[in-house]
Amino acid sequence: MFSVVCEIEPPTRPDLTRARHQIGVLAPVVDDFLIPDNHIGRATVSSIAVANEVHAMGRRSIACLNSRDRNLLGFQRDLLTAAAYGVDRFLFVAGDKPTAGDRAGGLTVRTMIEEARAVTERPEFAGVAPFGIGVTAGSRRRLVPWKREADFVFVQVGFSVEEFVRWREENPTDQPVYAGVMVLASAGMAHRLRASVPDIEIPDELVSRVAADRQAGVEAACAQVLALRESGACDGVHLVPVSRYRDVAVRLEQVL
């Protein structure tokens, strides 16, 4: 079954109203929600806490955890908290470069996988089922052997269906694979993405359309979701609607 995993914007203030609104608006048209963890190097409400809100609203979640902001003890705390809440699926990432300070140290995505696999065998986790663990993969890089130990793979956001299909053919795996799809909200956003993530190629034609029509980015992202579903090359998409989640929900309801 083709699944749409939709990323929501986590709160940067102690208020879950906007997060709940995103979940409520998108719930009819997506299958699961991904909650980022201190994305773009800014402090946010715990992804585990927001994932618990998703569950409270009757939907499924994947909580993102980054290695940048954790040491081993902090990671063990997070796993205990997740088990207490019933949050059982994670996406482990290295984390974007912080705006200030250095990494907490001591952890990598690989060691996080190893620890999460081992921890449910310990007495304090008695009765807790194994966690579902996902990793990310670059769209221009091979899927390295240790990442094949994860339960699912999120491939880097891109704007070309053909490029993703090519990556999939070059990286055969039995793991569920989700292609990254992002709404391009403005020409300015395109310029910032190009500057910060050189691996992402954004077609000039799309940038021009978005500059002329604010709905063009939504239309393009939803069309890309449909094309990826038709390709049969992936198990679903990781959809990033940014601030345009209302428009995305309306359009997906029309086309899915």
N, C-alpha and C positions, 0 to 999 in steps of 0.2 A: 504494500500500500504506500502510495506517495504521500508524504507528510510535510506540512508547512510548520516549521519551528520559527516563531516570531520573537525577535528580540525587543524588549521594552527598555525604556530609559529609566534607570533606577533613581530614586530620590537623592538629591544632594542636601536635603534639609530633613529634619525629623518629622516628616509628614508624608503619609502613604496615599493621600487622596489622588494624586495624579497617576500613581502606579495602578491603583485600583481602577481608575477610569480607563486607562489603556487596556487593562485586562478585560474589562467589561465590554468595551467597544470591539475588540478584536476576537473575543472568545467565539462568536458564531462562525468565524471563517478560518481559524487556524487550529492546529492540533495540539501544539505544545508552546510553552513560553520559555525563552532563554533570558536569564537575568545576569547582566554583566557585573563585574566585580571591580570597583574603583577604576572604571574605564577612563581612558585618556589621562591617567595619573591624578584623578580627583577623588577625594573621599566621598563615598556614597553609603547609604544604608546597606547593611549586610545583604548580600545576594541570597543567603540562606533564609533570612527573615522575609524577604520579598517572595521567595519561592514558597514559603509557608502561607503567605497571603494568596498566592495562586491556588494552592491546594484548598484553602478555606473557601475560595470562590468556585470550587468544583472542577478545576482544570489541572493539567499536568505541567510540571516544570523541570527545567534543567538549570541548576545553579552554577554559574561560572566561578572558579577560584583561581587566583593567580599566584605564582610562586614568588613574584617580586616582593610582596608585602608580608611574607610569612617566614617564620622559622618552624622547626619541627613541632615544638610544643603548641604554637598557635594553630598549626594545621590539625593536630590531634584534637584540639578544642573545637575546631570547626566541624570535624567529623562527628564528635560527640553531640554537638548541637544539632547537626543535620539528622542524626539518628533519633534524637529526642523529638524532633518535629516531623519525622517521617519523610524527610527530603532524601531521596535515594539515587538521584542522577546528577552527574557533574560534568562540566567541561573544564578541563585543566589547561591553563595557558601560562605563558611566561609573564605576560603583562606588558603594557605599554611603558615607555620611559616616563618616570615620574617627573612632575614639574619641579620638585625640589627633593634633595636627599638622595640616598642610595637604596639599593635593594636591601631587604631585611637580612638576606643571606641564609645559606644552609639548605635551600630547597631548589629543585629543578622540577620541571614537569615529569621527567622520568622517575625521580625519587618520590614524587607525590603519587604516581600510579602504584609504585611498589608498596608504599605505606598504606594506601587505601585498600589494596588487595589483602595486605597482611592483617590489618587492624580488626576486621570482623572475626578473626580467629581467636581474639583475646577475650578473657573472661568478662571484661567490662562491656563488651559488645555482644554478649550472649543473646541469641534470639534475633539479632539484626542480620537481614539478608545481605549478600554481597552488593556493593554499590555498582551502579552503571556508570562507566567512565568513558568520556569522550576526549579527543585531542583535536588540534587544528593541523592543517597541512597547507603549505604554500602552493599556489596554483602553477608555479614554475619549478617546483622541486619534487624530487622523488619522495615517496612515503617511506621513511626510514624504518628499519626492522623493528625497533623497540616500540614505535607507535602502533604497530600491528597488534600489540598486546591489549590495546584499548578496545572498547565495545562499539564505538562509532567514531566517525571522522567528519569534522567540519572543514571543508575546503575554503580557502581564502575568497573573500568577496571579489567578484569580477563582473564584467559587463558583456562577456562573449560566451554564448552557449557553446560554440565550436571549440573554444579554448578549454572549457571544462570537459567536454566529451573527449578531447584529445588527452587531457590529464587522466581521465578515467581509464582510457585504453592503455596508457603507459603505466598505470598503477593498479593492476588487478588485485582485488581483495574481496573477501567474503563479509567484511564489516559493512554495516550500513553507512552510506556516504551522503552528506548533505552539502549542496552547492551554495556558496554565499551570494546573496542577491541584495543589493542596497538601492534604496530610493535616492536618486540624485535630486536634492531639493532646490539647488540653485547653481548658477555658474560659479559663484564664489566657493561653494562647497567643492566643486570639481577641482578648482585651482588648489585648494588646501589639501585635498586628497592626493593630487599629483605630487605636491611638494613633500608630503609626509610619508607616502607609501609608493615609492617609485615602481614597484612591481605591478601596481594596478594600472591598466590601460583603459582610459575613458575616451570613447570615440568623440572626436570633435563635433560630429554631426549631432550627437546627443546633447552635448554642452550647448550648442546653438539652439536646439529645440527647447531646452530647459530655460535658457535666457529669454526666449520669446513667449513661453507658455509655462506657467508654474505647475500645471498638471502633467506636463510631459514626462517628468521623472517618475511619477506614480504609474502612468500608462506603460512606460518602458519596463519598469520593474515587474509589474503584473504580467506583461507579455512574456518577459523572460521566465517567470515562474511557469507559465503554461508551456513554453517551448521546452524547458527542462523536463517537465512531466512527460511531454510527448516523445522526447528523445529516448526515454527509458534508461538513461545512463546513470541515474542517481535514485536514491531512495526518498529524497525530499530536498527541501531548501531551508537554508538559514536566512530568513528574510529580515532585513534591517530597515524599518520604515522611517527611522529618525523621528522628526516632529510631525510627519505627515501620516500618522497612524489612522486618523479618521478617514482621510481620503483613500488610503489603502484598504481599509475595511469595506468601504462602499464599493470600490472597484473589484475586489476579490469576490464579494457577494454576487456581483454581476457575471463574473467569468468562470468561477470554479463550479 
